[in-house]
Structure formats: C-alpha cells, structure tokens
Amino acid sequence: MSSLAALGRPLLIGGLGFAFCATLLSAFGAVTKRPGGAHLGARALYAAAAMVAGAAIALLIALGTHNFAYEYVTSYSSRSLSGPYLYGALWGGMEGSLLLWTVMLTGFSAIAIRGARRRDSLLAARATSVLGGIAVFFLILLVWPADPFTTLADVPSDGRGLNPLLQSPGMLIHPPLLYAGFVGFSVPFAFAMAALWSGHLTDEWFRSTRRWTLFAWSALSVGIVLGGAWAYTELGWGGYWAWDPVENASFMPWLTATAFLHSVVIQEKRRMFKLWNVTLILMTYGLAVFGTFLTRSGILSSVHTFTEGPIGRWFLPFLAAMLIGGLVMIALRLGPLRSENRFDSLMSRESMFLINNFLFVAAALTVLWGTIYPIVAELVTGTRLSVGPPFFNSVFVPLGLALIGLTGIGPLISWRRMSRGAFWRVVRVPLAAGVLTSVGLAAAGVRSAGALLAFSLCMFTAVAVISEFGRAARIGDKAATGAARFARTVGRNRRRYGGYVVHLGVVLIVIGFAGSAFRSERQVLLDPGASMAIGDYTLTYAELERTSTPEKERIALHLEVERKGDSRGVLVPQRNFHRAQRQWQSEVAIDSTPIEDLYVVVTSFDRDGTAAVRAFINPLTWWIWVGASVMVGGMAFIFTAERRAPVEVTVAAPAARPVPIRT
Amino acid sequence: MKARLVLVLALAGVVLGTAPVDAASTDPQDVATRVAQEIMSPFCPGLTLHDCPSDAAADLRDRIVEMASAGASESEIIAELEREYGPGIRAVPESTSFGLLAWMVPLIFVIAGIGVVLFAARRLSRSRIPEGEEPISPAEREQVAREVAMLRDERRPLMDPTKRRALEAIMELEDDLTTGKLSAADLEGLRVRYEAEALRALKRLESLRIPQNIGGAEGGPSGRALDEQLEAEIAEIRATMVCETCGDVKRADGTCPTCSAP
C-alpha cells in the first residue's frame, strides 16, 4: 500500500503533460473551428484532473501509512497524529496546499467544461484552453519548486508532527474552503477571457458560470468567517480579525467578487456594465493570485508563516501575464463591450448598484494599499514601517458603514426611476427605526459615536430588508391570500430574496463587529483560591488539573464563574505542551451568550500554581456566528434558484454566433 | 410638509444621539490595552502586541501596564517603545512625510471613485432612445399585456431574451406600482418605452416565422441566419407545447397529462 505513494510524482508529470495538451488542442480547435481539436482538448483536461486527483490520493496514502521517506510526511505529520488531522496534513504545509489547490482547479475545470460544452462548445473550448494554461502553471510548481513527493536519504523513525495550532476542527475546513473560493473564481475568469477572445460578448460567459461564481463567493465567505472563528477560539487574543496580510489576501478578492455579483445583475437586466464586469472578474482573480503570491513569498510578515515557501517569485510572471493578457484583450474588445442601454434616471436601482460597486472596489483597493504599504515604504524610505489594525479600522470602517447603509437603501429603490415622493414613502419607516435605535441607545448610556451610527444603520437596513419581504406579499393575484402571494413572489425571485437573506446575515455580523467597541479586558496574576473581577463577572481560581498523554502535557485551570452573584458554572482554560513540536499552546475557554462572551485564556503558569489569566468581555460576538449562519441559509436559497434558471435561446443575435459542435 | 419636519427632527435626533463621545479611561490596564493595540509585536510577525500570543509579548504588555501605572501617557509609552524597537513598531503610520501617504492614498481612491461614478452616471444616463417613438395602438398594447400575463403565470419557459427582458421590465414596473415604489405618472412614461421594445421583439419574431426562400437563394435566409430562424421557431413552438394552466408538457393531441386542460 505504502509503495503506491511512489506513483505521486509520475502522476503529477502526466497531469502536466495532459494540461499542456488541453491548452493547445482546445485553442487549436477553437481557432480553426475544428470540433475534433476541442473534443480532444476537453478529454485531455479530464485526464489531467484524474491524474492530479490520483497524485493527491498518493500523498494521502503516504500520510496514512506514515511513510517518512517523504520529506512532506516527515515535516507535517507524526506517528501520534491520527484520524482527520493526519489526512488534514495534506494542507498543513505549502506543497500539500498547492496540490490540493491544483486538485480543485483541474476538478472544477473538468466539471465546468463538461457542463458548458453542451451550451456553447466553442466558448467552452476557449475556456478549456485558459483553464488548462492556469493548470499548467500550478503543475509546473508542483513538479519543480514545490514537489510534495521529495524523498529523504535518511528516513527518520518519526515525523515532526502538525503545528498544534492547526489541529482544530476549524482548520480542517477553513483552508479547503478558501482554496475552493480562490480556485472557483478561475472558472468565471476563464469564461470571461474566452468570451473576450472570441469577441462574442453576450451574457453567455457569466450565465454558464453563474453557479461557479456563486459557489466560489459562498465558499470564500464561509472560509473567511471560519478563519475568524478559528482565530477566536485558538489564538487566544480575544479577537477574530487582525488585518493580517493573509487575511487581507482572502478579503480583497471577496470584496471585488461581491461587487461583481451585484453588477452582473445590471448586465443581465439592462445590458450595461459589460466592460466593468469583465474588469471586475479580472480584478478578482488577479487579487486571488496576488494574495497567494504575497503569502507564499514571505515578502510580508504574517502569522500564517506555515504557508511560506520558495515559490513566491514564480507567481509574479504568472500574475503579470494574466493581468497584461486580460487588459489587452479588454482593450481590443472595447467596441462589443459598450453598454447597450442607458439609465432612465439617476434615482434608480441602477445608480445604487453603481455606488455599491464604487464602495466595494474602493474598499478592496484600500485594503490592498494598506497591505503593500510596508513594502512600498521600505522601497522608498529604506525603513520598514507598519500598518496594523488601527489603520485599517479607521480607513475601512467608514466605507463599511456606507455599504451597510446602501444595503438598506438599495432594495427600496425601484429599477429605472423613482420619484422623490415614492422614495420618501418607502424610506420613512426604516429611517424612523434607525433614528429611534440611536436615540434609545444613547438614552440607555451608549456613548460611542461609531457604535451608535453602526447600530442605527443596522436597524435601518434590517427594517428596510424586512419591509421588502412585506412588499412581496402584495405582489401578484389580487384574489390570492397574502401568504400565497408572498410564497409565489419569493419562490419566483429566489436570487433576489435569497440575496436579501444574505443581507440580513451581514447586518447581524456588523452588529457583532460594532459590539467590539465595548470590549474590555483584564490581565491578572491569580493565586490558587483568589478571585478577579471583569465587568459583571467574578472569576475564582478553584483548582489546577494536570494530565499527561504521549502527545501532550495538559495543565487546566478550573475557574468558577459568577455573574452578579449567580453561578455560571466552571470555565477551564488550558496550557498544553506538545511534545513533538516542544511547544506550549493555550486553549481558550469561552462562556458565550447573545449579549456577551466571557473569554478566558491562561498565558502562563508559575511553579507554585499561580496563573497569568487574560480575561476579555466581548459584547455581541455571538451575533457574528449567527449572522454567518443566516448568510449560509440565504446562499443555499439562491442555489435552489440556480437549478431552475431558464435556458435562453438567442434569436437573431447581431454578432457572429458560433455553430455548436456536435460531439 | 409634516413629513419633512419629521425628517429634520429625526436627523437632529441622530446628531444629538451620536454626539457624546466617551472620554478615554485612564485605568492603567485600559491605557496599556490601547497602547498594545497601537503597536506591532516585535515577537510575532504581522500581529499587534495586543494580539500576540507569545510569552515575550505578555512580558512586554506587563511592562506597559507598569509604565502606565507610573503615570506615563499613551504617546509617551509609544515614543519610548519606538526608541527601543524602531519606527516599524508603530501599527499606525505617523501623519508626517511618508507616513502621510498611507492616509492620503485611500482618500484619493475615494475621491477618484466618486469622480468616476459621477462621470459614469452622467454618461450612461443620457437618453439614447427618443421618448414615445411610435404610437402604440390599443390592440398592440393588449397584445403586450397578454404576453406579460403569460410570463407572470410562468406559461413561457423558453423565450427570446430581448422579448423576455422587455416583458420582465413591464412586469417589474407594474409590481413597483403595486408596492408604492413607483408613481402612476412614472409608470406611464416608462411603460411606453418598454412596450415599444417588447413590440419590436414580437414583430421581429413574427417576421421570422414565415421563411420565404429556404436554402440561401436570392432574398432568402442563408447559413447562420437560417440557423437562427430555426432556433427561434423551435423556441416559440416549444413554448406552445407547454400547458397554459399548469406548465406541464402537453400530449401530442394537445391535452395536458396533469390537469387535463384541452
């Protein structure tokens, strides 16, 4: 069984060969309009996908059989590692992550191309060529500088084990989801490039990849939130987002992708923003690749050092080729990319989408600027300067608040045109709710201007979105009941109402963020039997518990928690010594309620049992995870609409329409 | 007028409500927390001292609490740490010389963005389609209304996109009137435009229905045009194969297997 792992490298080389063939054959088939070439190209892509998947299975076998002849297995696993974490080590290191990335890339490409060939085989052939080209790049990395199958001359008896921080359930899901998000965007990117290449710039490229865009965006969203949840429960600093370069690397493409998701609606409905949409998808994919470059190159200091490696510099030429190629193609197709329509009025949903796009892109560029600023500063001044969370918060929060307000106003405004009177009619109730929230909270003693503004905007938006659901019950057959009309309207417009549910989730998340304005913390040296106070809580040192296993030594502090005199049970923060890595790590204990989290971490123990305790009160953090769940519900609802998206038949299209190739 | 007054009062409420700002606490622990959030950790790459989990960072945080207890202000503590660890320790660039650029660039993005949005909005909103181009007869209006009703009842699963888009626009305009987002006057102005668009699409589809000279002879459609004609025909024929009541595919004799409608 263990010897099967030896197939890994030959499979990768074979995958590279097939990906190369896929690129050339599909391009040949598309350009010469020869169905045979396109057909063979697609087959080569499927073969590449199968071989890369085979290589990943080979690495999993090597991990599962503790085959320490492989450097990767030695570096990221050990005999004491078992169950899901043993196989999760596949993405515990740089080479394995890259392999997982390529498995997804070729797998997604194969699935997307298989579906798209039925709709428009020449567009699919061009997209195959682009996707094959991207796969060639990643496979070159895997075959040369980041080979996960490098063998060791001296085979050790045990490995160094997986970083203990990565041994948490969140880490099993968070990286694959982020990769799925990043990689998922290669599908709409490839189809956009294919459409530019063919010059046939109808809506087909984003229609045939709509599910992929939505899937990639959903995966990235959930991946980012899970990353935050992991940081919150594992890192022990009481927060969930640190504006670290790697976090920013996932956030920037998310921002532009969110802009894209909104702005394709305009292209679909009004045949406008064609140029802008291809630019946005180029930007999104470019930022995803740029983020990978930033984090793999070690050019910026980040907590995610476990992903660093020698491959960073390989990304620059790839990124440059992609961006220059994309921009040249866009420049060559400016004619067909012109809008076919005009705004009926500035006071319209279309304008709201325009502002939405401006805010998202400004936010993405701002995050990009803050992320690369240390490099720019060092290049220009020779001194290393830093930009940390306070900088990002002060520049990002105003944009974020504007976006939240827009989330409320946007859906209230009708497409095409709205008179001032009508606007006032629909906006007054949400506005009153927002104002009352602000006044009420101020009367209750809340004094943070930012938080008051955030809470009122959240209330405004929540009421606005809920009122849209109310209006759904008024549309349709007058004879039917309100409930029937509601079900019918919502059922027929799942993307719109699913989107509103996502918006409600975002509002809840922002409420959670705003709660951090009231965060407090205390750091105390606690002797056995002593108590500490934070907020309404009293924490009493009850006992110390020591246990030992072959993997780790565990010291657990039992803290009795009282809130305003009522017992809330015992919290058990821990310090664990991981023997394989010879590393101490804190395990956080959290008492979470919708109002606030009591978050306790022990940073060290003295010999006499004295514990250095860091306690935080994190108000409203609970709502972030609830909001994320609501977002997932909304996304799932939108997916049910995508299954029943109507097939469109283009009649008498003015531009050249490719003749379907029968295979 | 009354509404305006409410709005003004409401805005005043927001301003009054948000005006008082909490004075920063001088408790040494709170001062230390704020300082730790303003400086990067010398021990963990990319994290603030506040967020850094290393033991050395915990020691430095303790030292900052001592400095604050001894009466040092936030800026004094940060200045002291900058002397020790260099300017890179500041998590927020100072607003002087090159540090100013960090703050200016986002502002430039926002201002440039607003410029682009205004430019795009002005350019895109110039109306290309003349208002009320061709007068629409009551019969034509009726025809469009029938098509809209069919779309509303989901009786047309397959449809030419131009026609569908125009019909959907009319449907949305009617819905916006129902929900109070559109005034009757606005509706009329916009409706005429989309009715004209829908009619153009309908007429084009009708003209495609009678192929005059199949095979590419003089005046007749050839090659691609023929393909498009056929596709259009198929689309329209498939639409007639679907039951108008329940949306199921009809039997060969024209009756519906589900609801037995003729």
Interface residues (C-beta under 8 A of the other chain):
Chain A: D203 L235 G236 W237 G239 A242 D244 P245 V246 K269 R271 M272 L300 S301 S302 V303 T305 S339 R342 F343 D344 S345 L346 S351 L354 I355 F358 L359 V361 A362 L365 T366 W369 G370 Y373 P374 A377 V380 T381 T383 R384 L385 S386 V387 G388 P389 P390 F391 S394 V395 L399 L412 I413 S414 W415 R416 R417 M418 S419 G421 A422 W424 R425 V426 R428 L431 A432 G434 V435 S438 V439 L441 A442 R447 S448 A449 L452 L453 S456 R471 R474 I475 G476 R492 S520 E521 R522 Q523 W584 S586 T603 S604 A612 R614 P646 V647 E648 V649 T650 V651 A652 A653 A656 R657 V659
Chain B: A3 V6 L7 A10 L11 G13 V14 L16 G17 T18 A19 P20 V21 D22 Q29 D30 T33 Q37 E38 I39 M40 C44 P45 G46 L47 T48 H50 D51 C52 P53 D55 A58 R61 D62 V65 G86 P87 G88 I89 R90 A91 V92 P93 F98 G99 A102 W103 V105 P106 F109 V110 G113 I114 V116 V117 A120 A121 L124 S125 R126 S127 R128 I129 R152 E154 P157 L158 M159 D160 P161 T162 R164 R165 E168 A169 E172 L173 D175 D176 T178 T179 G180 K181 L182 S183 A185 D186 G189 L190 R193 R204 L205 L208 R224 A225 D227 E228 Q229 E231 A232 I234 A235
